[in-house]
Amino acid sequence: MPRTELGGFLMTRRAKVAPADVGMPAAGERRVPGLRRDEVAALAGVSTDYYRRLEQGKETRPSAAVLAALCQALRLTQAEERHLYSLAGAAHRLGEEATVQPVPAPLLDLMNSWIDSGAIVLDPVLDVVAMNARAQELFSGFAETANLLEMVLLDPQGRPFFVEWRASAEATVANLRASADFAATPARLAELLDRLNAESPEFPGLWARHDVAPKTHETKVLRHPARGLLRVDFHAFNVASVPGYQLLVYREQGPAPHANG
């Protein structure tokens, strides 16, 4: 079993690449899904023993050249590449201060001027640092709105509110991996992971998948406690003035015709 986040990530990504994806023959019996360790090593130009040590956690600081080769060998997305570099401590990442920066006043003024659109600002560990009035009304059924993952996984309102709850949980965990600072491991991130591991039966399994996917655009069906089923379009933007922060803007598209769960 992998001993580090880096090893676990490499192992799960390797399992997702078929030999045909990288021009390798798939002949013969294969005991594991995806590529074998020796195949990844050959593609990345490193020894099989070195790559094995990466997955086992015995090597934790591969060079930038090795990381670039692994990104190509494993066909990583841009978000996954960023995550791999951060796990290896080889990229500039946001530090502890990234989770305590205030939202700029001009951005708050802009959010509060939107009557028909809800707006939420999230920090790198998905703590909710600002909401406009429209968003506060949408999430009014939650006991707390301090952290998006805690809302989805821990709040009793989470499961009925997010109609496709499993998909929402998977996407939110993947968003945390895409945005959180693993190089510095801020205290708030460690605190959040400890709570989720202790209180959410589903979180350890979702976290172990090592999925990395930042929020972009999605349409959700939500069950408001007073207004019933709603179809809502969400768009996510990086906040350039506060690196690491995300701005989620949404508009309701009217009542949802039906629910899938």
Buried (B, 14 or more C-beta within 10 A) or exposed (E): EBEBBBBBBBBBBBEBBBBEEBEBEEEEEEEEEBBBBEBBBBBBEBEBEBBBBBBBBEBBEBEEEBBBBBBBBBBBBEBBBBBBBBBBBBBEBBEEEBBEBEBBEEBBEEBBEBEEBBBBBBBBBBBBBBBBEBBEEBBEBBEEBEBBBBBBBBBEBBBBBBBBBEBBBBBBBBBBBBBBBBBBBBEBBEEBBEBBEEEBEBBEEBBEEBBBBBBEEBEBBBBBEEEEBBBBBBBBEEBEEBEBBBBBBBEBEEEBEEEEE
